[in-house]
Amino acid sequence: MEFGQRDGRVAPRQIDALLPKEMAKRAERVGVEKAEQDSLSLLVLGILAGAFVAFGATFAAAVTAGAGTSSTPGLVKLAGGVTFSLAYVLAIVGGAELFTTNNLMVMAWAHGRLTTARLLRAWGIVFVGNLVGTVSTATLLILAGQHARMEGSVGAGLLGTAAQIDGLGLFDGFVLGVLGNTLLCLGVWLTYSARTTADRIMALVLPVAAFYVLEFEHAIAVMFYLPCAVLIDVMAQPDFWTLIDREPADVTVWSFLRVLVSVTAGNVVGGGMLVALVYWFVYLRPGRL
């Protein structure tokens, strides 16, 4: 505990982390505040969050470049996960809006503080914003030649991840989406206990790193990796393909939509039901307050 001024007197100020019941109330209040934002603000914050995911994914690709020759692939993956957490640190600490973590707004909806229409409106606007942010930032990154760095290994890493995502079936995408957003929303849930920026960052890093290492999926990553692969196919110079010795990705509109829909549905179940509804039931359901 530390002390501060209040009405001319020294008064105690809480610095202890919030306990789960207070975290649930905070999550509910945050959900309502998000839904009350005007449409343009939500769209801009969604674009920012999409850009942050693009930065985090490219950062992770650069850190893990050439990992195929490593004798410790698990540690390389962990390094990628820690660096990918940049995306969530920027988004959550910086106040941007991700569709995936906004699935926690289900807590406010379940408690009657948020109508279905307002919930879906907020989700829809942020979803579009995330897509605009990821694609536009991917375009800038490719124009800047980031894919060609480290003798093309950064681009090869991005293409490899895109090919893996593009090969997912409907069921696989759904299950990986459930698991992925469960972890990511648990990370954001933990930030509701925080009283300092350092607390929030520390709460986010391990869940996000685990998501990356275990190769789970979330919709915003799909929005980045698959369009990024298409952009590399279109914009890369011929010598890039010779350098990395691989064929361009075969991403189609259909495959993009197939994966995006299945992963998005899984994300809603994982974040909205397995995290938000569970914690609402435990701490906020009628008779519990």
NUMIDO-981643 format. One line per 5 residues: number of its first residue (from 1); their letters; for each residue x, y, z of N, C-alpha, C. Coordinates in steps of 0.02 Angstrom, whole numbers, plus 50000, padded with zeros to 5 digits. Atoms other than C-alpha are relative to their C-alpha. Layout:
NUMIDO-981643
NUM = a = X:Y:Z:X:Y:Z:X:Y:Z ~ ...
This chain:
NUMIDO-981643
1 = mefgq = 50042:49940:50000:50000:50000:50000:50044:50062:50000 ~ 49964:49937:49999:50059:50178:49964:49952:50054:50021 ~ 50041:49946:49973:49995:50346:50022:49997:50058:49952 ~ 50009:49942:50042:49925:50496:49930:49960:50053:50036 ~ 50036:49945:49969:49840:50663:49966:49925:49995:49984
6 = rdgrv = 50073:49998:50011:49651:50671:49990:49971:50048:50051 ~ 50029:49949:49955:49562:50826:50061:50052:50027:50049 ~ 49949:49973:49958:49726:50889:50127:50031:49951:50049 ~ 49974:50050:49955:49759:50728:50221:50035:49944:49962 ~ 49969:50058:50030:49869:50580:50186:49953:49941:50006
11 = aprqi = 50048:50056:50000:49757:50436:50135:50031:49940:49964 ~ 49972:50059:50032:49798:50257:50088:49973:49991:49929 ~ 50019:50013:50069:49795:50212:49904:50016:49926:49985 ~ 49992:50071:50012:49770:50032:49850:50050:49987:49943 ~ 49956:50022:50054:49911:49952:49751:49997:49924:49992
16 = dallp = 50007:50072:50006:49866:49770:49781:49960:49983:49937 ~ 50037:50022:50059:49804:49674:49628:49927:49986:50019 ~ 50070:50015:49988:49616:49657:49612:49989:49925:50003 ~ 50019:50071:49995:49538:49491:49661:49948:49985:49946 ~ 50043:50018:50057:49432:49393:49535:49930:50032:50000
21 = kemak = 50067:49971:49999:49264:49462:49594:50002:50072:49976 ~ 49992:49931:50023:49324:49641:49569:50021:50002:49927 ~ 49981:50005:50070:49403:49588:49404:49938:49992:49956 ~ 50061:50012:50039:49233:49528:49344:49960:50065:49993 ~ 50036:49936:50004:49152:49695:49387:50035:50048:49953
26 = raerv = 49961:49956:50044:49292:49786:49299:49991:49980:49927 ~ 50010:50025:50068:49274:49676:49144:49932:50020:49973 ~ 50068:49980:50020:49088:49711:49140:49997:50074:49984 ~ 50000:49927:50011:49114:49899:49155:50037:50018:49936 ~ 49961:49987:50061:49247:49898:49019:49960:49981:49938
31 = gveka = 50041:50021:50056:49130:49802:48904:49947:50050:49981 ~ 50051:49949:50012:48994:49932:48924:50032:50062:49970 ~ 49966:49941:50025:49117:50074:48895:50021:49992:49927 ~ 49981:50012:50069:49180:49994:48735:49939:50007:49954 ~ 50059:49999:50042:49004:49974:48667:49971:50070:49992
36 = eqdsl = 50028:49933:50002:48961:50155:48706:50041:50048:49956 ~ 49960:49957:50044:49099:50224:48594:49966:50011:49933 ~ 50030:49987:50066:49046:50306:48432:50033:49957:49947 ~ 49979:50047:50053:49065:50208:48271:50068:50017:49971 ~ 49937:49980:50031:49210:50309:48200:50059:49985:50047
41 = sllvl = 49947:50015:49952:49312:50292:48360:50014:49925:50002 ~ 49991:50073:50000:49283:50104:48363:50037:49977:49938 ~ 49968:50020:50062:49334:50090:48181:50075:50017:50001 ~ 49930:49979:49998:49495:50188:48206:50040:49957:50049 ~ 49966:50042:49950:49540:50090:48363:50007:49929:49974
46 = gilag = 49994:50066:50030:49505:49929:48267:50056:49998:49948 ~ 49947:49996:50050:49621:49985:48126:50068:49999:50036 ~ 49938:49999:49962:49757:50023:48253:50019:49931:50026 ~ 49986:50067:49973:49741:49852:48334:50021:49952:49945 ~ 49980:50042:50056:49751:49767:48164:50072:50014:49980
51 = afvaf = 49931:49982:50016:49910:49863:48128:50049:49972:50052 ~ 49957:50025:49947:49982:49810:48296:50012:49924:49992 ~ 49992:50072:50012:49951:49626:48256:50049:49989:49942 ~ 49953:50005:50057:50041:49651:48089:50072:50012:50023 ~ 49932:49986:49974:50190:49727:48180:50025:49942:50042
56 = gatfa = 49980:50055:49957:50193:49588:48310:50018:49938:49961 ~ 49988:50060:50040:50182:49450:48181:50064:50006:49959 ~ 49939:49990:50039:50320:49525:48073:50061:50000:50046 ~ 49946:50001:49950:50429:49553:48228:50017:49928:50018 ~ 49989:50070:49983:50406:49370:48275:50033:49963:49943
61 = aavta = 49970:50032:50059:50448:49315:48097:50073:50017:49994 ~ 49930:49979:50005:50609:49416:48102:50042:49966:50054 ~ 49963:50031:49945:50660:49345:48272:50011:49926:49988 ~ 49994:50072:50012:50628:49165:48218:50026:49983:49931 ~ 49975:50012:50068:50702:49186:48044:50055:49948:50000
66 = gagts = 49950:50053:50005:50802:49032:47994:49995:49949:50055 ~ 50008:50046:49944:50731:48930:48138:50004:49927:49980 ~ 49998:50070:50023:50728:48773:48030:50067:49966:50011 ~ 49934:50029:49989:50914:48750:48061:50018:49997:50074 ~ 49985:49997:49928:50901:48771:48250:49996:49931:50032
71 = stpgl = 50002:50062:49962:50939:48628:48369:49952:50005:50059 ~ 50047:49989:49944:50819:48704:48497:49937:50035:49974 ~ 50058:49967:50031:50658:48738:48399:49949:50026:50050 ~ 50047:49977:49950:50554:48752:48557:50019:50069:50028 ~ 49978:49935:49975:50659:48896:48622:49993:50054:49948
76 = vklag = 50009:49951:50054:50654:48981:48453:49926:50020:49997 ~ 50072:49986:49999:50464:48966:48456:49981:50045:50058 ~ 50014:49959:49941:50460:49038:48631:50022:50072:49989 ~ 49977:49933:50017:50563:49186:48572:49950:50035:49954 ~ 50051:49972:50044:50436:49210:48433:49937:50019:50036
81 = gvtfs = 50061:49985:49961:50292:49202:48556:50007:50062:50043 ~ 49988:49941:49958:50369:49330:48672:49999:50063:49957 ~ 49999:49941:50043:50400:49449:48527:49931:50013:49969 ~ 50068:49990:50027:50226:49419:48454:49956:50034:50051 ~ 50041:49968:49949:50156:49477:48621:50002:50076:49995
86 = layvl = 49999:49928:50014:50207:49652:48564:49932:50022:49975 ~ 50065:49981:50029:50042:49653:48467:49949:50013:50055 ~ 50050:49994:49947:49938:49628:48624:50019:50053:50051 ~ 49979:49946:49955:50042:49744:48732:49980:50067:49970 ~ 50019:49938:50033:50017:49883:48604:49924:50010:50001
91 = aivgg = 50073:49994:50005:49831:49846:48585:49967:50010:50067 ~ 50034:49998:49935:49781:49818:48766:50022:50059:50042 ~ 49976:49943:49961:49893:49944:48852:49985:50066:49964 ~ 50012:49940:50040:49870:50068:48710:49928:50016:49988 ~ 50071:49985:50005:49681:50055:48713:49969:49987:49932
96 = aelft = 50029:50017:50065:49654:49988:48537:49949:49944:50009 ~ 50055:50048:49994:49512:49867:48498:50011:49940:49954 ~ 49995:50063:50036:49532:49685:48445:49934:49963:50005 ~ 50062:50039:49999:49379:49585:48394:50006:49940:50047 ~ 49992:50062:49961:49450:49430:48478:49994:50012:50075
101 = tnnlm = 50004:49988:49929:49476:49504:48650:49935:50037:50020 ~ 50064:49969:49985:49315:49605:48636:49945:49948:50009 ~ 50049:50052:49983:49227:49437:48651:49986:49999:50075 ~ 50012:49994:49928:49245:49471:48838:49941:50046:50016 ~ 50059:49958:49990:49105:49598:48815:49937:49958:50014
106 = vmawa = 50056:50046:49985:48990:49446:48831:49983:50003:50075 ~ 50015:49994:49928:49007:49471:49020:49949:50054:50012 ~ 50048:49946:49992:48917:49638:49009:49933:49983:49969 ~ 50062:50021:50034:48790:49565:48887:49961:49951:50044 ~ 50033:50050:49958:48752:49416:49001:49970:50030:50062
111 = hgrlt = 50025:49968:49939:48727:49533:49148:49946:50051:49986 ~ 50054:49954:50017:48599:49637:49053:50022:50072:49993 ~ 49976:49931:50006:48710:49791:49040:50010:50019:49927 ~ 49986:49989:50070:48727:49773:48852:49951:49961:49958 ~ 50048:50035:50042:48597:49732:48720:50037:49961:49946
116 = tarll = 49971:50040:50054:48628:49604:48583:50019:50044:49941 ~ 49987:49956:50057:48616:49740:48451:50063:50041:50010 ~ 49940:49959:49986:48749:49849:48534:50063:49957:50001 ~ 49943:50045:50000:48862:49700:48561:50022:49984:49929 ~ 49983:50019:50069:48853:49646:48379:50024:50061:49960
121 = rawgi = 49976:49939:50033:48873:49826:48320:50074:50012:50015 ~ 49931:49988:49980:49034:49846:48418:50046:49947:49969 ~ 49960:50054:50030:49100:49677:48361:50010:50011:49925 ~ 49997:49992:50073:49058:49712:48178:50046:50056:49979 ~ 49958:49943:50017:49141:49883:48173:50074:49984:50013
126 = vfvgn = 49931:50016:49983:49298:49822:48260:50028:49946:49953 ~ 49978:50053:50046:49307:49667:48148:50022:50030:49934 ~ 49982:49967:50063:49307:49776:47992:50063:50042:50010 ~ 49941:49960:49986:49433:49894:48071:50064:49958:50005 ~ 49943:50045:49996:49549:49749:48114:50023:49977:49932
131 = lvgtv = 49982:50022:50068:49542:49688:47934:50035:50055:49961 ~ 49969:49944:50034:49582:49860:47865:50071:50012:50027 ~ 49935:49987:49969:49725:49881:47989:50053:49948:49981 ~ 49951:50052:50016:49807:49713:47955:50021:50003:49927 ~ 49984:50000:50072:49796:49723:47765:50040:50061:49980
136 = statl = 49964:49939:50018:49852:49904:47752:50071:50000:50028 ~ 49933:50002:49971:49999:49877:47870:50043:49947:49966 ~ 49963:50050:50038:50048:49717:47780:50025:50028:49934 ~ 49980:49969:50063:50051:49816:47619:50061:50045:50010 ~ 49944:49955:49986:50167:49947:47696:50063:49960:50016
141 = lilag = 49942:50041:49982:50281:49813:47768:50032:49968:49939 ~ 49972:50030:50061:50299:49727:47600:50031:50053:49955 ~ 49971:49945:50039:50326:49893:47511:50068:50021:50028 ~ 49937:49983:49967:50464:49926:47638:50053:49946:49993 ~ 49952:50053:50011:50546:49762:47589:50014:49956:50060
146 = qharm = 49987:50040:49940:50529:49678:47758:50002:49925:49985 ~ 50001:50072:50017:50494:49510:47676:50067:49976:49974 ~ 49936:50019:50030:50666:49514:47593:50057:50003:50050 ~ 49946:49994:49951:50763:49544:47753:50028:49932:50019 ~ 49965:50061:49978:50888:49415:47817:50000:49948:49944
151 = egsvg = 49997:50043:50059:50909:49342:47643:49933:49966:49985 ~ 50066:50025:50016:50723:49320:47624:49968:49956:50052 ~ 50027:50047:49951:50700:49216:47781:49940:50028:50038 ~ 50059:49971:49968:50576:49339:47856:49938:49986:49958 ~ 50056:50014:50045:50464:49324:47704:49985:49926:49996
156 = agllg = 50011:50072:50002:50490:49136:47700:49961:49978:50062 ~ 50036:50017:49939:50431:49127:47881:49927:50021:49996 ~ 50069:49977:50008:50276:49230:47843:49961:49956:49952 ~ 50033:50044:50049:50237:49123:47691:49987:49931:50029 ~ 50009:50066:49969:50262:48963:47791:49941:49999:50048
161 = taaqi = 50057:49995:49954:50140:49020:47925:49935:50007:49962 ~ 50060:49991:50041:50016:49076:47792:49978:49934:49969 ~ 50016:50064:50030:50026:48906:47706:49969:49952:50051 ~ 50027:50042:49947:49995:48818:47870:49928:50019:50017 ~ 50068:49976:49985:49842:48926:47907:49953:49984:49943
166 = dglgl = 50041:50011:50059:49778:48911:47729:49979:49927:49992 ~ 50016:50071:50006:49781:48722:47743:49951:49973:50051 ~ 50047:50022:49948:49662:48717:47892:49932:49984:49971 ~ 50069:50014:50016:49494:48633:47869:49953:50037:50046 ~ 50049:49964:49959:49334:48700:47943:50003:49978:50074
171 = fdgfv = 49999:50025:49931:49342:48588:48098:50065:50020:50035 ~ 49935:49982:49970:49528:48616:48128:50002:50074:50017 ~ 50000:49928:49988:49508:48804:48111:49957:50019:50059 ~ 50046:49985:49945:49361:48804:48231:50032:49982:50067 ~ 49972:50023:49936:49448:48702:48367:50061:50042:50019
176 = lgvlg = 49942:49958:49985:49611:48799:48353:49979:50071:50019 ~ 50026:49934:49982:49509:48959:48361:49972:50001:50071 ~ 50025:50005:49931:49422:48901:48521:50058:50003:50049 ~ 49942:50003:49955:49588:48860:48603:50039:50066:50000 ~ 49961:49938:50005:49674:49016:48539:49970:50057:50037
181 = ntllc = 50029:49942:49966:49550:49143:48600:49986:49988:50073 ~ 50004:50015:49928:49528:49053:48765:50063:50026:50034 ~ 49937:49977:49971:49712:49085:48800:50006:50077:49998 ~ 49992:49928:50008:49711:49263:48732:49953:50039:50045 ~ 50047:49966:49956:49555:49314:48827:50017:49989:50074
186 = lgvwl = 49977:50010:49932:49625:49236:48985:50056:50050:50016 ~ 49948:49950:49990:49776:49349:48962:49971:50068:50013 ~ 50032:49935:49989:49664:49502:48947:49962:50000:50066 ~ 50034:50006:49935:49560:49440:49095:50049:50014:50057 ~ 49950:49989:49948:49719:49439:49199:50019:50074:50006
191 = tysar = 49982:49929:49996:49753:49621:49153:49949:50039:50041 ~ 50050:49965:49959:49592:49669:49243:50017:49999:50074 ~ 49977:49999:49930:49681:49628:49406:50054:50052:50011 ~ 49940:49958:49996:49821:49750:49366:49984:50071:50023 ~ 50005:49930:49980:49849:49921:49444:50055:50043:49968
196 = ttadr = 49947:49963:50033:50005:49969:49345:50009:49973:49929 ~ 49986:50022:50068:50061:49960:49164:50045:49939:49999 ~ 49955:50058:49997:50200:49839:49210:49960:49936:50016 ~ 50042:50058:49983:50069:49723:49288:49963:49975:49938 ~ 50039:50019:50059:49967:49724:49128:50043:49965:49949
201 = imalv = 49955:50030:50048:50115:49685:49018:50020:49929:50022 ~ 49979:50065:49975:50173:49542:49129:49943:49949:49996 ~ 50058:50045:50004:49996:49470:49132:49988:49975:49929 ~ 50014:50018:50070:49987:49468:48942:50051:49953:49969 ~ 49947:50031:50039:50155:49398:48890:49995:49924:49998
206 = lpvaa = 50000:50074:50001:50143:49215:48944:49940:49970:49963 ~ 50056:50028:50039:49965:49180:48880:50009:50010:49925 ~ 49991:49987:50071:50007:49263:48713:50057:49956:49972 ~ 49945:50042:50022:50173:49170:48702:49978:49927:49993 ~ 50025:50069:50004:50085:49005:48739:49956:49991:49939
211 = fyvle = 50041:50001:50060:49958:49043:48602:50043:49991:49938 ~ 49955:50003:50058:50100:49068:48478:50037:49934:49996 ~ 49960:50062:49999:50205:48919:48530:49957:49939:49983 ~ 50044:50058:50011:50057:48799:48527:49965:50003:49932 ~ 50027:49992:50068:50006:48864:48354:49924:49998:49998
216 = fehai = 50071:49990:50001:49829:48906:48400:49984:50057:49951 ~ 50019:49951:50050:49730:49027:48291:49953:50053:50027 ~ 50051:49949:49988:49637:49190:48301:49989:50041:49937 ~ 50022:49971:50063:49545:49288:48170:50045:50056:49975 ~ 49961:49943:50022:49657:49441:48168:50067:49977:49970
221 = avmfy = 49939:50028:50030:49812:49335:48134:49985:49975:49929 ~ 50021:50023:50066:49718:49255:47988:49995:50060:49952 ~ 50007:49939:50041:49678:49431:47925:50068:50028:49979 ~ 49934:49976:50019:49864:49468:47923:50037:49951:49955 ~ 49955:50046:50034:49954:49311:47867:49978:49983:49929
226 = lpcav = 50022:50020:50067:49846:49261:47718:50003:50058:49950 ~ 49989:49944:50047:49833:49434:47637:50074:50017:49991 ~ 49928:49986:50005:50019:49458:47675:50032:49953:49949 ~ 49973:50048:50049:50058:49299:47576:49982:50020:49929 ~ 50022:49978:50066:49956:49364:47430:50041:50061:49978
231 = lidvm = 49962:49940:50016:50046:49532:47438:50072:49984:49981 ~ 49932:50021:50017:50216:49447:47438:50001:49969:49930 ~ 50005:50031:50066:50162:49343:47287:49999:50053:49945 ~ 50010:49948:50052:50113:49501:47193:50059:50047:49996 ~ 49953:49944:49997:50249:49622:47248:50074:49979:50003
236 = aqpdf = 49930:50021:49992:50407:49518:47278:50035:49996:49932 ~ 49959:50005:50060:50547:49525:47150:50017:49927:49984 ~ 49984:50069:50018:50593:49366:47054:50059:49970:50039 ~ 49942:50027:49964:50760:49351:47145:49982:49979:50071 ~ 50021:50020:49933:50666:49338:47310:49981:49926:50000
241 = wtlid = 50022:50069:50003:50588:49173:47256:50059:49952:49989 ~ 49939:50040:50009:50756:49109:47197:50038:49992:50066 ~ 49963:49999:49938:50832:49157:47363:49971:49953:50052 ~ 50031:50042:49948:50705:49066:47473:49984:49930:49974 ~ 50011:50066:50031:50683:48920:47350:49933:49969:50020
246 = repad = 50067:50027:49989:50496:48900:47370:49951:50033:49953 ~ 50051:49974:50046:50340:48927:47268:49956:50052:50036 ~ 50047:49954:49969:50218:49071:47297:49942:49964:50033 ~ 50057:50030:49966:50074:49036:47415:49940:49998:49954 ~ 50059:50009:50042:49911:48977:47338:49937:50019:50040
251 = vtvws = 50056:49976:49961:49790:49082:47441:49946:50028:49953 ~ 50056:49976:50040:49620:49109:47362:49950:50036:50045 ~ 50053:49967:49961:49471:49213:47416:49960:49949:50039 ~ 50039:50052:49967:49378:49053:47456:50037:49972:50060 ~ 49963:50029:49944:49516:48981:47564:50007:50050:50057
256 = flrvl = 49997:49948:49949:49535:49147:47655:49935:50003:50040 ~ 50065:49996:49966:49349:49156:47693:49985:49937:50040 ~ 50011:50063:49964:49342:48972:47742:50035:50000:50068 ~ 49961:50000:49938:49480:48990:47870:49976:50055:50047 ~ 50020:49944:49958:49423:49161:47932:49934:49986:50035
261 = vsvta = 50065:50014:49970:49244:49105:47962:50006:49947:50055 ~ 49994:50054:49951:49293:48944:48052:50038:50023:50062 ~ 49960:49976:49943:49425:49028:48161:49961:50052:50040 ~ 50039:49949:49965:49311:49175:48201:49946:49967:50044 ~ 50051:50035:49961:49172:49057:48257:50032:49968:50062
266 = gnvvg = 49965:50029:49943:49297:48965:48367:50021:50052:50050 ~ 49980:49946:49955:49360:49129:48439:49942:50023:50043 ~ 50059:49979:49962:49184:49179:48490:49983:49950:50054 ~ 50014:50052:49950:49157:49013:48577:50053:50001:50056 ~ 49947:50001:49950:49327:49016:48663:50000:50061:50045
271 = ggmlv = 49998:49939:49959:49328:49197:48720:49933:50018:50031 ~ 50066:49979:49976:49142:49229:48734:49967:49951:50048 ~ 50033:50050:49958:49086:49065:48813:50046:49971:50053 ~ 49957:50036:49953:49233:48976:48892:50036:50047:50049 ~ 49970:49952:49953:49304:49134:48971:49946:50047:50027
276 = alvyw = 50046:49949:49976:49173:49273:48979:49940:49971:50036 ~ 50061:50028:49968:49018:49168:49016:50017:49961:50063 ~ 49981:50038:49940:49110:49057:49139:50012:50047:50059 ~ 49987:49953:49945:49174:49204:49241:49938:50039:50019 ~ 50064:49968:49983:49005:49290:49229:49960:49954:50045
281 = fvylr = 50039:50048:49959:48922:49133:49298:50027:49995:50071 ~ 49969:50010:49934:49045:49117:49441:49993:50063:50043 ~ 49995:49939:49960:49052:49301:49494:49943:50050:49992 ~ 50048:49947:50012:48911:49403:49418:49928:49977:49991 ~ 50068:50022:50011:48759:49293:49395:49955:50023:50057
286 = pgrl = 50046:49977:49949:48603:49347:49490:50006:49960:50065 ~ 49994:50033:49935:48619:49310:49676:50072:49995:50024 ~ 49929:50006:49981:48810:49315:49674:50029:50067:50023 ~ 49972:49935:49982:48837:49504:49694:49982:50017:50071
